[in-house]
Amino acid sequence: MTGETQTIDGLAARALRPYEDRPDAEGVARLVDDLITAGQKLHTEVAGIPASSQTQRAAAALAEWSYFVAAGPLSGSDHANWNHARGLGRIAQVLVAELAAYRSPTR
């Protein structure tokens, strides 16, 4: 995996920690910013997969990513921000898996 993919994997893992292990409010805000920054490059790479080679899962993850980034958390509460980070983390994991599958020599 590339350094960028390892970064997004690590960020997604941090976002998917149990609720009681979440960072403080500032840490969650930084995590969301970092997920979006790293995830945008990943989104661009997956969006660049030819439509004939894209899975429905990839297309759905691309649409979800765009929605989550544009919509942001549904409220300003710490819980909403944490849920937003977790949603981004889950979508990022799907994008990573789809890109890896596309690049796989057995594909």
Phi, psi and omega in degrees: 000152180282166177301322179296318180294319178299322179296312182293324176300314179296319178295317179298318179298320178296322181288337184259017173294159175300153183308318183290347179257010182291155176288173175291176185304318179294321179295322177294318179299317178296319179298316178298314179300316180294319177299315181295316180299309181289324183290331180296320178295316178298316178303315180298318180295315181291322178297336179281352176292130180307141182306325181292342180254353180281138175275164175298325179298317179296314180299319179294318179295321177298315180294317179297317179302311181301317179296310183299320180293316182290319185283324184070187178293152185284343174211177182270010183284158177301320181296318179295319179296319178294317178297324177297314178300318181295320177297315177299319179297317179296316180295319178300320178299319179295316180298319178298314181296319180293320178294319179296319179296320180296320182279350183298134180293343180273358181289000000 
